Amino acid sequence: MITTLIATVALSIDMTPLERAIWKVETNCRTGEIWGDYVNGKPKSAGGFQIGKPYFTDSKIKGKWPDAVFDLDTSVLCFRAYMARYAKPHRIPEGMTKAEAMARMHNGGPAALRATGKKKENLDRYWSKVKKALKEFTR
């Protein structure tokens, strides 16, 4: 059912299993004007991939946040551009897959791979959710 929904919604961009898994974890594969958590009365993230303004800016994708990330195709392109910038092989710790590194950086920013303490615990939980969703899309 989810695969059918994804095929229907994402017509112009073919998402990778990792992208589908992150989309599922972030918004349960919803699209449109989706807002994430608010901090001091302002939204922290938006869209199907729950992309924040700094992430969007770092990706160098054209458009204006948050409107641009309400479009699923733009969110995917933003994710890819961000990962092309930060998920370099030399940054990924030995023994960690690129998929895990990308999921952690998506959730915790470029420094996520060096996280310790509570932040690392949160990223461990996030990766666990993504890994579980990833299994659904790689059967």
BANU-278287 format. One line per field, with one value per residue: residue number from 1; x, y, z of N, C-alpha, C, O in turn. Coordinates in pm, 1 decimal. Layout:
BEGIN
num	c(NUM / ...)
npx	c(X / ...)
npy	c(Y / ...)
npz	c(Z / ...)
capx	c(X / ...)
capy	c(Y / ...)
capz	c(Z / ...)
cpx	c(X / ...)
cpy	c(Y / ...)
cpz	c(Z / ...)
opx	c(X / ...)
opy	c(Y / ...)
opz	c(Z / ...)
! end
This chain:
BEGIN
num	c(1 / 2 / 3 / 4 / 5 / 6 / 7 / 8 / 9 / 10 / 11 / 12 / 13 / 14 / 15 / 16 / 17 / 18 / 19 / 20 / 21 / 22 / 23 / 24 / 25 / 26 / 27 / 28 / 29 / 30 / 31 / 32 / 33 / 34 / 35 / 36 / 37 / 38 / 39 / 40 / 41 / 42 / 43 / 44 / 45 / 46 / 47 / 48 / 49 / 50 / 51 / 52 / 53 / 54 / 55 / 56 / 57 / 58 / 59 / 60 / 61 / 62 / 63 / 64 / 65 / 66 / 67 / 68 / 69 / 70 / 71 / 72 / 73 / 74 / 75 / 76 / 77 / 78 / 79 / 80 / 81 / 82 / 83 / 84 / 85 / 86 / 87 / 88 / 89 / 90 / 91 / 92 / 93 / 94 / 95 / 96 / 97 / 98 / 99 / 100 / 101 / 102 / 103 / 104 / 105 / 106 / 107 / 108 / 109 / 110 / 111 / 112 / 113 / 114 / 115 / 116 / 117 / 118 / 119 / 120 / 121 / 122 / 123 / 124 / 125 / 126 / 127 / 128 / 129 / 130 / 131 / 132 / 133 / 134 / 135 / 136 / 137 / 138 / 139)
npx	c(82.4 / 188.6 / 396.7 / 251.3 / 125.4 / 348.9 / 448.2 / 241.1 / 238.4 / 503.2 / 577.5 / 756.5 / 1016.5 / 1226.9 / 1250.1 / 1506.1 / 1537.4 / 1630.9 / 1560.3 / 1281.6 / 1240.4 / 1325.9 / 1139.7 / 908.8 / 959.9 / 980.6 / 731.2 / 537.3 / 496.6 / 352.3 / 244.9 / 273.6 / 170.9 / 322.1 / 402.6 / 669.6 / 808.4 / 768.9 / 967.7 / 1007.6 / 771.9 / 804.5 / 820.9 / 1031.3 / 1091.2 / 981.4 / 757.6 / 752.7 / 992.4 / 1067.2 / 1241.3 / 1463.1 / 1520.7 / 1805.2 / 1919.3 / 1794.7 / 1904.0 / 2178.8 / 2173.8 / 2156.7 / 1952.7 / 1726.7 / 1470.5 / 1230.7 / 1238.4 / 969.9 / 815.6 / 921.8 / 999.0 / 761.3 / 688.5 / 725.2 / 911.5 / 1102.9 / 1188.8 / 1319.2 / 1522.8 / 1656.2 / 1743.2 / 1920.3 / 2110.7 / 2211.0 / 2323.1 / 2514.3 / 2685.3 / 2766.0 / 2784.2 / 3034.5 / 3277.5 / 3512.9 / 3422.0 / 3259.4 / 3242.3 / 3451.0 / 3309.9 / 3049.4 / 2761.2 / 2693.1 / 2427.2 / 2337.3 / 2495.6 / 2398.4 / 2128.8 / 2162.1 / 2289.0 / 2088.3 / 1899.7 / 2045.8 / 2225.3 / 2540.0 / 2738.1 / 2652.4 / 2769.0 / 2969.8 / 2851.4 / 2780.0 / 2674.0 / 2344.6 / 2253.4 / 2365.8 / 2233.4 / 1970.5 / 2003.6 / 2075.2 / 1830.8 / 1676.4 / 1807.1 / 1752.4 / 1476.2 / 1467.7 / 1616.2 / 1448.1 / 1224.1 / 1349.9 / 1389.9 / 1136.1 / 1125.0 / 1317.0 / 1269.7)
npy	c(-118.8 / 131.7 / 151.9 / 177.6 / 423.8 / 591.9 / 563.0 / 682.8 / 948.2 / 1053.5 / 1120.3 / 1242.3 / 1215.0 / 948.5 / 789.2 / 670.8 / 366.9 / 446.1 / 719.4 / 694.6 / 561.2 / 752.7 / 953.0 / 817.5 / 782.6 / 1049.6 / 1178.8 / 987.0 / 934.7 / 1151.6 / 1436.7 / 1780.4 / 2079.4 / 2051.3 / 2093.2 / 2090.3 / 2054.9 / 2334.3 / 2606.4 / 2850.3 / 2964.2 / 2954.5 / 2768.0 / 2481.4 / 2292.9 / 2166.5 / 2025.3 / 1706.2 / 1575.4 / 1699.9 / 1934.3 / 2177.4 / 2535.5 / 2609.7 / 2373.1 / 2364.2 / 2600.2 / 2532.9 / 2332.2 / 2463.5 / 2466.8 / 2605.9 / 2841.8 / 2929.4 / 2882.9 / 2809.1 / 2720.6 / 2592.4 / 2335.1 / 2213.5 / 2090.2 / 1765.9 / 1661.1 / 1866.1 / 1854.1 / 1605.4 / 1657.1 / 1853.3 / 1704.5 / 1530.8 / 1712.6 / 1823.2 / 1596.7 / 1536.7 / 1738.0 / 1698.9 / 1419.8 / 1285.7 / 1034.9 / 1040.1 / 1147.8 / 964.3 / 742.4 / 455.6 / 139.3 / 226.2 / 242.4 / 412.4 / 478.0 / 484.6 / 695.6 / 905.3 / 917.2 / 986.5 / 1237.1 / 1374.7 / 1399.9 / 1509.9 / 1701.8 / 1817.7 / 1761.0 / 1535.0 / 1282.2 / 1282.9 / 1299.6 / 1287.0 / 1160.2 / 1260.1 / 1355.5 / 1170.3 / 940.9 / 1006.1 / 1018.4 / 754.7 / 627.9 / 744.3 / 645.3 / 374.1 / 366.6 / 449.5 / 244.9 / 28.1 / 104.7 / 109.8 / -157.7 / -232.9 / -124.0 / -250.7 / -512.5)
npz	c(0.0 / 86.9 / -96.3 / -332.3 / -285.7 / -274.6 / -535.0 / -671.7 / -573.7 / -600.2 / -883.3 / -1064.5 / -964.8 / -898.8 / -610.4 / -389.6 / -191.3 / 65.4 / 74.3 / 62.2 / 304.2 / 493.4 / 441.1 / 520.6 / 797.2 / 878.7 / 808.1 / 771.5 / 503.2 / 401.9 / 210.0 / 97.3 / 269.5 / 538.8 / 870.8 / 1104.7 / 1433.2 / 1656.6 / 1760.3 / 1995.2 / 1895.7 / 1620.9 / 1315.4 / 1295.2 / 1105.7 / 781.9 / 532.7 / 348.4 / 408.8 / 635.4 / 645.7 / 760.9 / 769.8 / 774.4 / 666.6 / 416.8 / 307.0 / 308.0 / 114.8 / -121.9 / -306.3 / -537.0 / -460.0 / -203.0 / 140.4 / 356.5 / 149.0 / -82.5 / 8.0 / 59.8 / -165.6 / -274.2 / -461.7 / -467.5 / -203.8 / -206.4 / -391.2 / -247.8 / -23.7 / -158.2 / -260.0 / -25.0 / 92.0 / -102.4 / -54.0 / 215.1 / 285.9 / 239.3 / 154.4 / 318.3 / 554.3 / 674.8 / 939.5 / 996.1 / 943.5 / 946.5 / 747.4 / 436.2 / 409.4 / 677.3 / 772.8 / 614.0 / 696.6 / 965.8 / 937.9 / 803.6 / 1004.0 / 1216.8 / 1128.1 / 978.4 / 1170.4 / 1296.4 / 1281.1 / 1460.7 / 1700.7 / 2053.3 / 2375.3 / 2476.5 / 2228.5 / 2049.6 / 2137.4 / 2065.5 / 1787.6 / 1739.8 / 1796.2 / 1594.3 / 1361.7 / 1398.6 / 1354.3 / 1085.0 / 967.2 / 1012.7 / 858.3 / 612.8 / 557.1 / 474.6 / 222.6 / 77.9 / 30.7)
capx	c(0.0 / 275.7 / 467.9 / 157.5 / 110.8 / 471.2 / 453.1 / 140.0 / 272.5 / 633.2 / 580.8 / 867.6 / 1146.0 / 1231.5 / 1320.3 / 1580.6 / 1477.7 / 1665.4 / 1475.9 / 1145.1 / 1241.0 / 1332.0 / 1007.9 / 813.4 / 989.0 / 956.0 / 591.1 / 452.9 / 474.9 / 256.1 / 297.1 / 204.3 / 209.1 / 338.9 / 492.8 / 729.8 / 806.9 / 785.0 / 1059.2 / 979.3 / 660.0 / 838.2 / 843.3 / 1170.5 / 1105.4 / 860.1 / 752.6 / 753.9 / 1119.7 / 1090.2 / 1365.7 / 1472.7 / 1573.8 / 1950.4 / 1940.6 / 1755.3 / 2004.2 / 2301.5 / 2157.6 / 2167.8 / 1841.0 / 1654.9 / 1338.5 / 1221.2 / 1189.8 / 937.9 / 730.3 / 987.6 / 1003.6 / 627.5 / 687.1 / 802.4 / 1026.6 / 1203.4 / 1246.2 / 1412.5 / 1639.9 / 1724.8 / 1811.4 / 2033.0 / 2213.1 / 2269.8 / 2408.0 / 2629.0 / 2776.9 / 2816.9 / 2804.1 / 3156.8 / 3334.8 / 3611.1 / 3352.4 / 3183.0 / 3326.8 / 3473.4 / 3208.2 / 2916.1 / 2719.2 / 2660.6 / 2285.4 / 2327.4 / 2554.6 / 2306.2 / 2011.8 / 2203.1 / 2311.6 / 1958.8 / 1832.6 / 2126.7 / 2316.4 / 2671.3 / 2819.3 / 2585.0 / 2853.6 / 3059.9 / 2766.3 / 2799.8 / 2572.5 / 2201.6 / 2234.4 / 2396.2 / 2122.9 / 1857.2 / 2037.3 / 2067.4 / 1688.2 / 1631.7 / 1860.8 / 1678.8 / 1347.4 / 1494.1 / 1660.1 / 1325.9 / 1147.1 / 1430.4 / 1364.2 / 1009.7 / 1144.3 / 1422.9 / 1231.9)
capy	c(0.0 / 249.0 / 158.1 / 231.8 / 565.6 / 660.0 / 565.1 / 777.5 / 1083.8 / 1097.3 / 1081.6 / 1294.4 / 1174.7 / 811.6 / 791.2 / 553.3 / 310.3 / 529.6 / 839.9 / 652.8 / 529.8 / 879.6 / 1015.9 / 746.1 / 814.6 / 1192.1 / 1223.2 / 874.7 / 947.7 / 1257.5 / 1543.3 / 1908.6 / 2177.9 / 1982.0 / 2166.1 / 2011.1 / 2115.7 / 2478.8 / 2653.3 / 2992.7 / 3005.9 / 2949.2 / 2629.7 / 2438.6 / 2213.5 / 2164.1 / 1937.0 / 1562.1 / 1531.6 / 1782.8 / 2006.9 / 2307.4 / 2644.0 / 2599.7 / 2258.1 / 2409.6 / 2697.5 / 2457.7 / 2250.8 / 2555.8 / 2445.5 / 2731.7 / 2851.9 / 2995.3 / 2797.9 / 2667.7 / 2686.7 / 2499.1 / 2198.5 / 2154.2 / 2006.9 / 1645.8 / 1652.3 / 1962.6 / 1799.8 / 1498.9 / 1722.7 / 1920.4 / 1597.2 / 1484.3 / 1817.6 / 1831.3 / 1478.4 / 1550.0 / 1832.2 / 1656.4 / 1274.8 / 1248.0 / 912.0 / 1063.7 / 1189.5 / 852.3 / 659.2 / 317.0 / 48.2 / 283.8 / 245.7 / 545.4 / 501.1 / 526.9 / 829.2 / 1001.8 / 931.0 / 1061.9 / 1377.0 / 1435.3 / 1430.9 / 1582.1 / 1797.9 / 1769.8 / 1713.7 / 1420.8 / 1163.1 / 1297.9 / 1326.4 / 1210.1 / 1182.8 / 1256.7 / 1372.6 / 1041.7 / 850.5 / 1043.6 / 978.0 / 608.3 / 595.4 / 784.5 / 548.1 / 249.4 / 382.8 / 452.9 / 110.8 / -55.1 / 144.7 / 72.6 / -299.8 / -240.5 / -78.7 / -326.6 / -654.7)
capz	c(0.0 / 91.3 / -223.2 / -429.7 / -254.8 / -314.6 / -681.6 / -717.0 / -533.6 / -650.5 / -1023.9 / -1143.1 / -910.4 / -851.0 / -482.4 / -345.7 / -69.7 / 181.2 / 70.0 / 100.5 / 447.1 / 567.3 / 421.8 / 606.0 / 936.9 / 904.7 / 797.8 / 732.3 / 357.6 / 368.1 / 125.0 / 107.8 / 370.2 / 666.7 / 959.5 / 1211.7 / 1566.3 / 1666.9 / 1864.2 / 2016.9 / 1811.5 / 1478.4 / 1271.4 / 1285.5 / 983.4 / 699.9 / 416.4 / 365.2 / 465.7 / 754.0 / 620.6 / 825.4 / 687.0 / 752.7 / 578.5 / 283.6 / 263.9 / 278.8 / -6.0 / -235.4 / -398.6 / -562.0 / -400.7 / -72.7 / 248.3 / 352.5 / 34.3 / -174.4 / 60.1 / 60.4 / -285.6 / -244.5 / -551.9 / -421.6 / -79.9 / -243.4 / -450.7 / -137.2 / 48.6 / -239.5 / -266.6 / 109.3 / 109.5 / -192.5 / 11.0 / 345.5 / 305.3 / 168.0 / 210.6 / 425.3 / 676.7 / 729.1 / 1024.8 / 955.7 / 995.0 / 929.2 / 607.4 / 384.9 / 440.3 / 816.6 / 783.2 / 552.7 / 783.9 / 1084.5 / 900.2 / 772.9 / 1129.2 / 1314.3 / 1068.3 / 936.2 / 1283.6 / 1357.6 / 1284.2 / 1575.8 / 1817.0 / 2176.6 / 2477.7 / 2445.6 / 2084.0 / 1986.8 / 2172.1 / 1979.3 / 1650.6 / 1738.1 / 1785.4 / 1460.4 / 1267.0 / 1418.8 / 1284.2 / 941.1 / 928.1 / 1010.4 / 739.6 / 496.5 / 530.9 / 400.7 / 84.9 / 12.2 / 28.0)
cpx	c(87.1 / 350.4 / 378.6 / 139.7 / 232.2 / 479.9 / 354.6 / 181.8 / 399.2 / 650.7 / 706.5 / 1005.7 / 1133.9 / 1314.6 / 1393.2 / 1508.0 / 1509.8 / 1578.5 / 1332.9 / 1137.1 / 1243.5 / 1198.6 / 904.6 / 835.0 / 951.0 / 807.2 / 493.3 / 405.4 / 364.4 / 324.2 / 221.4 / 258.3 / 209.7 / 441.5 / 544.3 / 715.4 / 825.0 / 880.9 / 1038.6 / 873.2 / 686.8 / 863.5 / 991.4 / 1195.3 / 972.3 / 872.9 / 762.8 / 879.9 / 1156.2 / 1225.3 / 1360.0 / 1534.2 / 1725.4 / 1986.9 / 1910.0 / 1858.9 / 2134.5 / 2292.5 / 2175.8 / 2062.8 / 1768.6 / 1516.6 / 1346.2 / 1165.7 / 1078.8 / 861.6 / 793.2 / 981.7 / 865.4 / 608.3 / 778.6 / 925.6 / 1138.8 / 1268.4 / 1348.6 / 1539.9 / 1723.2 / 1804.7 / 1935.3 / 2146.0 / 2285.5 / 2366.1 / 2529.9 / 2732.8 / 2843.2 / 2848.4 / 2921.6 / 3217.8 / 3432.3 / 3547.0 / 3284.3 / 3275.3 / 3337.8 / 3368.1 / 3066.0 / 2882.3 / 2690.0 / 2514.8 / 2268.1 / 2381.7 / 2459.1 / 2182.6 / 2046.9 / 2225.5 / 2181.0 / 1891.1 / 1912.6 / 2226.6 / 2452.6 / 2758.1 / 2761.8 / 2673.6 / 2954.4 / 2981.8 / 2800.2 / 2680.6 / 2430.2 / 2175.5 / 2261.0 / 2284.7 / 2001.6 / 1881.8 / 2036.1 / 1922.2 / 1634.6 / 1679.6 / 1786.3 / 1544.2 / 1366.7 / 1532.3 / 1539.7 / 1241.8 / 1219.7 / 1408.5 / 1236.2 / 1029.5 / 1254.5 / 1393.6 / 1237.6)
cpy	c(125.6 / 263.6 / 216.0 / 381.2 / 643.3 / 670.2 / 666.3 / 921.4 / 1133.8 / 1056.5 / 1126.8 / 1257.2 / 1032.5 / 810.0 / 660.7 / 493.1 / 392.5 / 654.6 / 806.3 / 626.1 / 657.0 / 952.3 / 950.7 / 782.3 / 959.1 / 1227.8 / 1112.6 / 888.3 / 1047.8 / 1361.6 / 1672.3 / 1996.1 / 2113.9 / 2059.9 / 2073.1 / 2081.4 / 2267.2 / 2509.6 / 2803.6 / 3045.2 / 3002.7 / 2804.5 / 2600.2 / 2361.0 / 2206.8 / 2061.6 / 1790.0 / 1506.2 / 1610.4 / 1853.4 / 2144.8 / 2410.4 / 2635.5 / 2485.8 / 2300.0 / 2506.4 / 2627.2 / 2377.8 / 2332.5 / 2529.4 / 2579.2 / 2726.7 / 2918.1 / 2895.0 / 2870.9 / 2624.4 / 2581.3 / 2355.8 / 2136.2 / 2065.9 / 1887.0 / 1633.2 / 1746.1 / 1914.7 / 1691.9 / 1559.6 / 1793.9 / 1817.7 / 1552.6 / 1587.1 / 1830.1 / 1715.4 / 1482.5 / 1642.5 / 1773.3 / 1507.1 / 1223.4 / 1124.1 / 935.5 / 1106.3 / 1073.5 / 761.8 / 515.3 / 228.7 / 100.0 / 284.8 / 388.7 / 578.4 / 549.0 / 668.3 / 935.0 / 1023.4 / 1014.1 / 1209.4 / 1446.9 / 1480.9 / 1522.3 / 1680.9 / 1738.6 / 1713.6 / 1588.1 / 1297.9 / 1166.5 / 1319.3 / 1233.4 / 1235.8 / 1169.4 / 1269.9 / 1240.6 / 941.3 / 879.3 / 1000.5 / 826.2 / 564.0 / 628.8 / 682.3 / 414.5 / 253.7 / 380.1 / 313.6 / 16.4 / -22.9 / 102.6 / -73.3 / -317.8 / -209.8 / -154.3 / -475.5 / -707.3)
cpz	c(0.0 / -40.2 / -331.4 / -409.5 / -302.5 / -465.8 / -737.3 / -690.3 / -601.5 / -796.8 / -1095.9 / -1089.9 / -858.0 / -724.1 / -456.7 / -224.9 / 55.8 / 185.6 / 110.7 / 250.2 / 532.3 / 557.5 / 512.7 / 752.7 / 968.6 / 906.2 / 760.4 / 587.3 / 321.7 / 280.5 / 153.5 / 218.7 / 508.7 / 748.4 / 1067.2 / 1344.8 / 1557.8 / 1781.0 / 1874.8 / 1921.0 / 1662.0 / 1436.8 / 1252.0 / 1155.6 / 909.8 / 587.8 / 450.9 / 427.4 / 591.4 / 747.6 / 685.6 / 732.3 / 667.9 / 656.3 / 434.9 / 226.2 / 225.3 / 149.3 / -133.7 / -345.3 / -415.7 / -500.2 / -265.5 / 28.7 / 320.8 / 227.2 / -56.6 / -122.6 / 80.3 / -62.9 / -260.6 / -333.5 / -507.4 / -292.4 / -110.3 / -303.3 / -344.4 / -56.2 / -29.2 / -245.7 / -132.6 / 132.3 / 17.3 / -130.3 / 135.1 / 360.9 / 222.6 / 234.2 / 326.5 / 557.7 / 747.3 / 811.4 / 972.6 / 1021.9 / 982.9 / 780.6 / 565.1 / 416.6 / 584.3 / 834.1 / 727.1 / 640.4 / 906.9 / 1051.1 / 864.3 / 901.1 / 1220.3 / 1258.9 / 1037.9 / 1049.2 / 1349.3 / 1371.4 / 1398.3 / 1706.3 / 1933.7 / 2268.1 / 2427.9 / 2294.7 / 2011.2 / 2015.2 / 2084.3 / 1834.6 / 1635.6 / 1722.5 / 1645.8 / 1356.8 / 1279.0 / 1346.0 / 1132.6 / 891.8 / 918.1 / 885.7 / 611.4 / 457.5 / 450.4 / 252.0 / 11.3 / 11.1 / -111.9)
opx	c(62.5 / 366.1 / 424.5 / 138.9 / 218.7 / 515.2 / 381.7 / 162.5 / 401.6 / 730.2 / 757.6 / 1103.6 / 1042.2 / 1436.4 / 1347.8 / 1426.0 / 1424.4 / 1528.3 / 1270.2 / 1039.7 / 1171.6 / 1150.5 / 823.0 / 738.9 / 895.1 / 761.7 / 379.6 / 290.9 / 292.7 / 446.9 / 120.2 / 375.2 / 112.7 / 551.8 / 471.2 / 621.4 / 887.2 / 875.6 / 1050.6 / 883.5 / 601.3 / 920.8 / 1066.7 / 1306.0 / 866.3 / 982.4 / 779.2 / 876.2 / 1263.7 / 1311.6 / 1263.7 / 1592.3 / 1772.2 / 2076.4 / 1988.5 / 1896.9 / 2193.8 / 2393.3 / 2206.2 / 2082.4 / 1751.9 / 1454.6 / 1453.2 / 1062.3 / 1094.1 / 845.2 / 724.2 / 961.4 / 854.9 / 522.5 / 896.4 / 1033.2 / 1256.1 / 1388.7 / 1453.9 / 1650.8 / 1846.2 / 1921.1 / 2043.1 / 2263.5 / 2407.6 / 2475.9 / 2637.6 / 2853.0 / 2962.2 / 2933.0 / 2907.7 / 3210.8 / 3433.7 / 3611.9 / 3254.3 / 3374.6 / 3244.3 / 3340.7 / 2971.1 / 2964.8 / 2665.1 / 2482.1 / 2192.9 / 2320.9 / 2441.6 / 2137.2 / 1970.4 / 2185.5 / 2165.0 / 1831.9 / 1855.2 / 2305.2 / 2478.1 / 2842.6 / 2817.2 / 2655.4 / 3017.3 / 3040.1 / 2842.5 / 2597.3 / 2398.1 / 2087.0 / 2186.1 / 2245.9 / 1937.3 / 1790.8 / 1999.7 / 1893.0 / 1558.1 / 1600.9 / 1760.3 / 1503.6 / 1290.2 / 1485.8 / 1531.0 / 1194.6 / 1156.0 / 1408.7 / 1227.8 / 958.9 / 1282.5 / 1484.6 / 1209.2)
opy	c(217.0 / 374.8 / 295.1 / 457.3 / 749.0 / 775.5 / 729.1 / 1007.9 / 1244.8 / 968.0 / 1054.1 / 1267.0 / 1000.3 / 827.6 / 553.6 / 560.4 / 406.8 / 691.0 / 881.4 / 663.4 / 667.1 / 1007.3 / 1019.1 / 809.6 / 986.7 / 1299.1 / 1140.2 / 857.8 / 1030.0 / 1372.0 / 1673.5 / 1988.0 / 2121.4 / 2088.5 / 1986.7 / 2157.9 / 2319.8 / 2445.9 / 2875.9 / 3157.3 / 3043.6 / 2726.9 / 2682.3 / 2362.8 / 2236.4 / 2017.6 / 1753.1 / 1401.4 / 1590.5 / 1834.1 / 2219.2 / 2376.4 / 2652.3 / 2501.7 / 2275.0 / 2495.0 / 2658.4 / 2358.0 / 2278.1 / 2565.3 / 2654.9 / 2620.8 / 2957.7 / 2831.7 / 2990.5 / 2504.9 / 2490.3 / 2263.4 / 2018.4 / 1977.7 / 1904.4 / 1598.0 / 1708.8 / 1932.2 / 1687.1 / 1518.2 / 1794.3 / 1841.5 / 1538.3 / 1551.3 / 1845.7 / 1733.4 / 1436.4 / 1626.6 / 1794.7 / 1471.8 / 1128.6 / 1109.6 / 858.5 / 1100.9 / 1082.4 / 710.5 / 462.0 / 241.8 / 25.3 / 323.3 / 475.4 / 693.1 / 643.0 / 750.8 / 1041.3 / 1136.7 / 1101.7 / 1297.1 / 1565.9 / 1588.7 / 1603.4 / 1738.3 / 1622.1 / 1627.4 / 1539.8 / 1218.1 / 1065.3 / 1352.9 / 1119.2 / 1322.4 / 1080.8 / 1203.8 / 1203.8 / 865.1 / 786.8 / 951.8 / 774.7 / 473.1 / 552.2 / 637.7 / 349.4 / 155.6 / 315.5 / 269.7 / -64.9 / -113.3 / 64.3 / -107.6 / -407.9 / -263.6 / -125.2 / -556.3 / -824.9)
opz	c(-78.7 / -90.6 / -413.8 / -506.3 / -364.1 / -519.0 / -839.7 / -775.7 / -654.6 / -828.3 / -1181.1 / -1163.8 / -782.4 / -729.2 / -496.9 / -162.5 / 143.2 / 292.0 / 185.5 / 315.6 / 631.7 / 656.5 / 574.4 / 824.5 / 1074.7 / 995.7 / 721.9 / 554.0 / 223.2 / 278.3 / 223.5 / 256.3 / 584.0 / 701.8 / 1115.7 / 1366.3 / 1465.6 / 1886.2 / 1775.9 / 1871.1 / 1583.4 / 1513.4 / 1199.6 / 1101.7 / 965.2 / 552.9 / 567.1 / 491.7 / 648.0 / 833.3 / 667.3 / 629.2 / 555.3 / 573.3 / 343.4 / 109.7 / 122.0 / 81.5 / -239.8 / -461.4 / -320.1 / -489.7 / -219.2 / 7.0 / 345.1 / 202.5 / -102.6 / -201.4 / 114.5 / -64.3 / -229.4 / -285.1 / -509.6 / -273.0 / -46.9 / -269.8 / -350.8 / -23.8 / 28.6 / -237.3 / -128.6 / 184.9 / 55.3 / -151.7 / 158.4 / 443.1 / 145.3 / 356.3 / 422.5 / 662.1 / 866.3 / 759.7 / 912.8 / 1141.2 / 1006.6 / 697.7 / 648.9 / 447.0 / 610.2 / 902.2 / 786.6 / 656.2 / 947.3 / 1127.7 / 891.7 / 905.7 / 1293.0 / 1334.3 / 1068.2 / 1025.1 / 1448.1 / 1463.3 / 1429.2 / 1809.4 / 1915.6 / 2241.1 / 2348.8 / 2240.3 / 1920.7 / 1926.7 / 2034.6 / 1767.5 / 1529.8 / 1644.8 / 1587.2 / 1273.3 / 1177.8 / 1283.7 / 1061.0 / 786.5 / 826.1 / 816.8 / 513.3 / 339.3 / 366.9 / 166.6 / -105.1 / -7.8 / -134.9)
! end
